[in-house]
């Protein structure tokens, strides 16, 4: 099955997520829309569950072999300026584009606005789907419309028809790309801002250890602040630890299992008495 598309069977999933946790699974790499449509159709006809894999920066894979097929959109990585004006540009970005590539493109073309996301190890599609944000900004502020594959057909969702909320959206379908608006800027200023945001991340976040970013979503409550107030930093279960640098992160301090992370999540909820909503996606 799937002989028409590049695939890796029995892939070590540790290598496909920033948590560096997971067992084995099958990953498919469609090279174009026709391939993707055929993969989805074959999965559905075979009643085979599938999951769209971005850069794996917000995922926790299971300790057992994954039942779902992973569909990577890493070959969907084109970026194109659709229209330029005296004040900015409309840019189309495909879903599989790595954010570092997008930032390089922005700097080369003197386009500003996304510097706040520099250093986030995500794919562009994942950033859209999760409405990624930081430092008071979020990607929803830049979106004009989103291109999705749904029910075997391609359609466009206008910004006003999408319900973006904190670290989530109601986008139904597979995100193929999006049109965004960016402002004109000065290349050196853009590069300096990228460096500044990255330095801020290195100072405040445990970037030296594998993690999946913030474990819980922020709302009226600030999970990291509450976890810190309960003096839970440094708490360990197996190879997983509540970061001593940032209480909102769980880090892999060596050979952590998915079960260790899940147990630590339960531990946090039990100790604080708060049923925080997970920001990370936990696959079975």
Secondary structure, 3 states (H helix, E strand, C coil): CCCCCEEEEEEEHHHHCCCCCCCEEEEEECCCHHHHHHHHHHHHHCCCCEEEECCCCCEECCCCCCCCEEEECCCCCCEEEEEECCCEEEEEEECCCEHHHHHHHHHHCCEECCHHHCCCCCEHHHHHHCCCEECCEEHHHCEEEEEEEECCEEEEEEHHHCCCECCECCCCCEEEEEEEEEEECCHHHHHHHHHHHHHHHHHHCCCCCEEEEECECCCCCCHHHHHHHCCCCCCEECCEEECCCCCCEEEECCCCCHHHHHHHHHHHHHHHCCCCCECCEECC
